[in-house]
Structure formats: C-alpha cells, structure tokens
Amino acid sequence: MPDTKHTSKPAGHKGSVKWAILASFLFALSTPPSKLLSEEETPFLLCGLFYLGSIFGIIPSVLLTLKEQRLSLLPEKDRKRTSPWRSIFLPNNPTQKEVGFAILSVLIGGGAAPILLIWGLKRYPASLGSLLMNAEGIVTVFLAWLIFREPLNLRLSTGAVLGAAGCALASAGSGSHGFSGAIPFFLAAGLWALDSNLLRFLSGWNPVTITLWKGLGSSFLLLPLGLFMNHPPLTMAIIAEALATGGLGYGLSLILFIRSIRSIGVSATGAWFSISPFLGAFLSIVLLKEPVTGTFYGASALLFVAVLFLNGPTPRKNPE
C-alpha cells in the first residue's frame, strides 16, 4: 500500500474527501490487471515494472514541487545556493539510522511484499485476495502495540478480533482457494504493515523522495533478477500494461493520498483509504467475472465492521 507516515495538517482540518476516495480507487484499480498480468509473467518482473511505473506516476508531483520552490519566499541568493532537484532526490541531512530504515523499506515494502501478493494472485481469486489484504490493518495495530508500545484499547482489540475472523472466513475452503492459498496474502499484508511502522522513522522526509527512492530501488533490484530467471516472453503489451498499473496504482495514487492528507488530515484519509480492499474485490468481481459466494458476503461484512473499529479515534498514551 502507499506510504503514509509523514507530517500533515491536523485531522480536524476541513477539506474535500475526493482526493482520498480517488486515491483509494486508483490503488484498488490495480488489482484486476495485477491478477491478469500474474498469469502472464513472473512476480519479479511484474513488481519491478510496477515500481518503475510508479516513478512516472509521481512526475506531476515532482514538477509541482519544483514550481513551488521557484515561487517560494526564500531570498533569491538562498534559492541560488539550494538546488531544487536536491530536495526531491535527497532528504535534508539524513542520519545513518534513517538511511538504514529507508533501505529496509525498499527491501520489505518494495520487494518482498509485492512479490508475495503477485504470487498469491497467480492461484487465488483476486476478489478474495483483495479482501485478505485487510490483514494489514490488523498487523499494523499489533506491531504498533508490540514494538512501539502504543495503547491497545477495547475498540482496537475488538476490531482486530473481527478482522482476524473475517480473514479466516475469507480463506475458508479447500484447494488453492483455502488457507494455504491465502498464506501469501497474509505474509504480504504483514510485511506492508511492518513497512508502515518502519516509515515512522522517516517522518521528516518528503513523501515524494520516499516514493521516488522506493520506485528506483525496487525496480533496479527486481527487474535484473526477473530477467535472469526463466520467464515467459516479455511483450510490449505486458510492459505497457504493467507500467500503467504501477503509475496509477502505486505512483499517482500516492500523490492524491498526500493531497488528501494536506486537506483533511491523516486519520480521515486513512479511514477513507481503508475502503480500497473492498473496492478491489468489487472491481475484480465486475471486471474479471469472478463468482460471489455466501462466504464472500460473510467475510466482507465482518471485515467492514472491523475496519470501522480500527479506524476510530486513536487512543492516547498515558502520561508517565
């Protein structure tokens, strides 16, 4: 999922929710083509192309950032000393610890997690797989409590239990549609949750910088590996579709996500973005003609209620 850990306006700031909804839709829109492409190419090549495409998706934001810097209120002599490109490509005085977490973010969130997702989509319905990605919110809450000692109240605990029940119901069945087929989705969700918690240490970085380096790092890591492995013929049609999927679902989606955060705040944006797995499931059913079962409806209901619990007000730490 898109990186969310950065500074923003207070959650009470009023503004339009259209950017959050559109970001959620674009991210969900990547599910059906990812399913189709997973049947044509290997996960390494596809994920490398997705993140390469994400770089093209953030080009509008890069150009806007450059324009804002040229129109900034800095004295002209300071603007001449400061390269506008440097603030985009390089964070301001990064520490070794921050660089280390950035590298881990690329390896975990830009490498292992998307590969597991594509691997799962190869033999699992995209609608159910999208629902199972709700596990990311559950694991994020657990890691925040276990590692960062964030308070865990009754509401969050109830949401986590309901979410776990919904994921278990969604993965119920036999064969490739059963629990064994759901494991890649659970692992991917867990790694993306870990990635979200790691990005806490990069809260001072420009989100465009994080996305740019994740796109560069992931594509330069995965594409050579994919090309050296045995893989089906890589056609121009597959390349174009994968780049477009990455540009919209991983690049432009994040830019709109950031704009939403600046308008309505982190909490409200996160709550709206949590509808993405349900949108992904719906689009998979409509576009891929996947069947809908009673189990799917039951799991969807449980997971939707879980999302409502998990996206309530954040509990505050007790003063020491």
C-alpha positions in Angstrom: 0.0 0.0 0.0 1.1 3.7 -0.3 3.4 5.1 2.4 1.6 7.2 4.9 4.0 8.2 7.7 4.7 11.9 7.2 3.7 15.2 8.6 0.3 16.6 7.8 -2.4 19.0 8.8 -4.4 18.2 11.9 -7.2 15.7 11.5 -9.7 18.4 12.2 -8.8 20.4 9.2 -11.8 20.7 6.9 -11.5 19.9 3.2 -12.7 17.7 0.4 -12.5 13.9 0.7 -12.4 13.5 -3.1 -8.7 13.0 -3.2 -8.8 10.2 -0.6 -11.6 8.4 -2.5 -9.8 8.8 -5.8 -6.5 7.6 -4.3 -8.3 4.5 -2.9 -10.0 3.8 -6.2 -6.7 4.0 -8.2 -5.0 1.7 -5.8 -7.9 -0.8 -5.9 -8.0 -0.5 -9.7 -4.5 -2.1 -9.8 -5.9 -5.4 -8.5 -7.7 -6.7 -11.7 -4.7 -6.0 -14.1 -2.3 -7.4 -11.5 -4.4 -10.7 -11.5 -4.3 -10.9 -15.3 -0.6 -10.0 -15.5 0.3 -12.6 -12.8 -0.9 -15.2 -15.3 1.4 -13.9 -18.0 4.7 -13.1 -16.2 6.8 -13.8 -13.1 6.3 -11.9 -9.9 9.8 -10.4 -10.0 9.4 -8.9 -13.4 5.9 -7.6 -12.8 6.8 -6.0 -9.5 9.9 -4.4 -11.0 7.7 -2.9 -13.8 5.1 -1.8 -11.3 7.6 0.2 -9.3 9.3 1.5 -12.4 5.8 2.8 -13.5 5.3 4.4 -10.1 8.2 6.8 -10.9 6.3 8.0 -14.0 3.2 8.4 -11.8 4.8 10.9 -9.5 6.2 13.1 -12.3 3.3 15.6 -11.9 4.1 16.0 -8.2 7.8 16.5 -8.9 7.1 19.2 -11.4 4.7 20.9 -9.0 7.3 20.7 -6.2 9.9 22.4 -8.5 7.4 25.1 -9.4 6.5 25.8 -5.7 10.2 26.1 -4.9 10.8 28.6 -7.6 7.9 30.7 -6.3 9.0 30.3 -2.7 9.5 33.2 -0.4 13.2 32.4 0.1 15.6 35.2 -0.7 17.0 34.9 -4.2 20.6 34.3 -3.0 19.4 31.3 -0.9 17.4 29.9 -3.8 20.5 30.0 -6.0 22.5 28.1 -3.3 19.8 25.4 -3.0 19.3 23.1 -5.9 15.6 22.4 -6.3 16.4 18.9 -7.5 18.4 18.1 -4.4 15.4 18.5 -2.1 13.5 15.9 -4.3 16.2 13.3 -4.7 17.9 13.7 -1.3 16.4 14.2 2.2 17.8 17.0 4.3 20.8 15.7 6.4 19.7 12.1 6.7 21.1 10.1 9.5 22.6 6.6 9.1 19.6 5.2 11.0 17.2 6.9 8.6 19.1 5.6 5.6 19.1 2.1 7.1 15.3 2.2 7.6 14.8 3.5 4.0 16.8 0.5 2.6 14.7 -1.9 4.8 11.6 -0.2 3.4 12.7 -0.8 -0.1 13.5 -4.5 0.6 10.4 -5.2 2.6 7.7 -2.9 1.2 9.0 -2.6 -2.3 10.4 -6.1 -2.8 9.2 -9.0 -0.7 5.6 -7.8 -0.1 4.5 -7.1 -3.7 6.2 -10.4 -4.9 4.1 -12.3 -2.4 1.0 -10.5 -3.5 1.5 -11.4 -7.1 2.5 -14.9 -6.2 -0.8 -15.3 -4.3 -2.8 -13.8 -7.2 -1.5 -16.5 -9.6 -3.7 -19.1 -8.0 -6.2 -17.3 -5.9 -9.3 -15.2 -6.8 -8.5 -11.5 -6.9 -11.7 -10.6 -5.1 -10.8 -12.8 -2.1 -7.2 -11.9 -2.2 -8.1 -8.2 -2.1 -10.3 -8.8 1.0 -7.5 -10.7 2.7 -5.3 -7.6 2.4 -7.4 -6.1 5.3 -5.0 -8.2 7.4 -2.5 -5.3 7.0 -4.5 -3.1 9.3 -4.7 -5.8 12.0 -0.9 -6.5 11.9 -0.2 -2.7 11.9 -2.1 -2.3 15.1 -0.4 -5.4 16.7 3.1 -4.2 15.7 2.4 -0.6 16.9 1.4 -2.1 20.3 4.2 -4.7 20.5 7.1 -2.6 19.2 6.2 1.0 19.8 4.1 0.4 22.9 1.1 2.3 21.6 -2.0 1.8 23.8 -4.4 -1.0 22.7 -7.9 -0.4 24.0 -11.1 -2.4 23.7 -12.1 -0.8 20.4 -8.9 -1.7 18.7 -8.9 -5.2 20.2 -12.4 -5.8 19.0 -11.5 -4.6 15.5 -8.5 -6.9 15.4 -10.5 -9.9 16.5 -13.3 -9.2 14.0 -10.7 -8.7 11.3 -9.0 -11.9 12.1 -12.4 -13.7 12.0 -13.2 -12.1 8.6 -9.8 -13.1 7.1 -10.3 -16.7 8.4 -13.7 -16.9 6.9 -12.5 -15.5 3.6 -9.7 -18.1 3.4 -12.1 -21.0 4.4 -12.3 -23.6 1.7 -10.3 -26.3 0.0 -7.5 -26.4 -2.6 -6.0 -23.3 -3.9 -8.9 -21.2 -2.5 -8.2 -22.4 1.0 -5.9 -21.3 3.8 -2.7 -22.5 2.0 -3.5 -20.3 -0.9 -4.2 -17.3 1.4 -0.8 -17.5 3.1 1.0 -15.3 0.5 -1.6 -12.6 1.1 -1.2 -12.8 4.9 2.6 -12.6 4.6 2.3 -9.6 2.1 0.0 -7.8 4.5 2.3 -8.4 7.4 5.3 -7.1 5.6 3.5 -4.0 4.4 2.4 -3.4 8.0 6.0 -3.7 9.1 7.0 -1.3 6.4 4.4 1.2 7.6 5.8 1.0 11.1 9.4 1.4 9.8 8.4 4.5 7.9 7.7 6.2 11.3 11.5 6.8 11.4 11.3 8.7 8.1 8.5 11.1 9.1 10.8 14.1 8.3 11.4 13.0 4.7 9.5 14.4 1.7 6.9 11.7 0.7 7.9 12.2 -3.0 11.5 11.4 -2.0 10.5 8.2 -0.3 8.3 7.1 -3.2 11.0 8.0 -5.7 13.7 6.0 -4.0 11.3 3.1 -3.3 10.4 3.1 -7.0 14.1 3.3 -8.1 15.4 0.8 -5.6 12.6 -1.8 -6.1 12.8 -1.6 -9.9 16.6 -1.8 -10.1 16.5 -4.7 -7.6 13.7 -6.8 -9.1 14.0 -6.2 -12.8 17.5 -7.7 -13.2 16.6 -10.7 -11.0 13.4 -11.3 -13.1 15.3 -11.0 -16.4 18.0 -13.5 -15.3 15.3 -16.0 -14.2 13.3 -18.2 -16.5 10.3 -16.2 -17.6 7.7 -16.2 -20.4 8.3 -13.8 -23.3 8.1 -10.2 -22.2 6.0 -8.4 -24.8 5.5 -4.7 -25.3 1.8 -5.1 -24.3 2.7 -6.6 -20.9 5.3 -3.9 -20.3 2.9 -1.1 -21.2 0.1 -2.5 -19.0 2.4 -3.1 -16.1 3.9 0.4 -16.2 0.4 1.9 -16.5 -0.7 -0.2 -13.5 2.3 1.0 -11.4 1.9 4.6 -12.5 -1.7 4.8 -11.5 -1.9 2.3 -8.6 1.4 3.0 -6.9 2.5 6.4 -8.1 -0.4 8.7 -8.8 -2.5 7.1 -6.1 0.1 8.2 -3.5 0.2 11.7 -4.8 -3.6 12.0 -4.4 -3.2 10.4 -1.0 -0.8 13.1 0.1 -3.0 15.8 -1.2 -5.9 14.4 0.8 -3.8 14.3 3.9 -3.0 18.0 3.5 -6.7 18.7 3.1 -8.5 16.5 5.7 -5.7 15.0 7.8 -4.1 11.6 8.4 -6.8 9.9 10.3 -9.6 10.9 8.0 -7.6 10.0 4.9 -6.6 6.6 6.4 -10.2 5.8 7.1 -11.3 6.6 3.6 -8.4 4.7 2.1 -9.4 1.6 4.1 -12.2 1.0 1.6 -9.5 0.1 -1.0 -9.6 -3.7 -0.4 -13.4 -3.7 -0.8 -13.2 -1.6 -4.0 -10.5 -4.0 -5.3 -12.8 -7.0 -4.6 -15.7 -5.3 -6.2 -13.7 -4.4 -9.3 -12.4 -7.9 -9.6 -15.9 -9.4 -9.5 -17.2 -6.9 -12.1 -14.2 -6.8 -14.5 -12.9 -10.4 -14.1 -16.3 -12.0 -13.7 -15.3 -13.8 -10.5 -18.1 -15.7 -8.7 -19.6 -14.4 -5.5 -20.4 -16.9 -2.6 -22.0 -16.7 0.7 -18.6 -17.0 2.3 -17.5 -13.9 0.5 -20.5 -11.9 1.7 -20.0 -13.0 5.3 -16.3 -12.2 5.2 -16.9 -8.8 3.7 -19.4 -7.9 6.4 -17.0 -9.0 9.2 -14.1 -7.1 7.7 -16.1 -4.0 7.1 -17.2 -3.8 10.7 -13.6 -4.5 11.7 -12.4 -1.5 9.6 -15.0 0.7 11.4 -13.5 -0.3 14.8 -9.9 0.0 13.7 -10.4 3.5 12.2 -11.9 5.1 15.2 -10.2 7.8 17.4 -6.6 6.9 18.2 -6.1 6.3 21.9 -3.6 8.5 23.7 -0.7 7.2 25.7 -1.0 7.6 29.4 1.3 10.2 30.8 4.3 8.8 32.7 
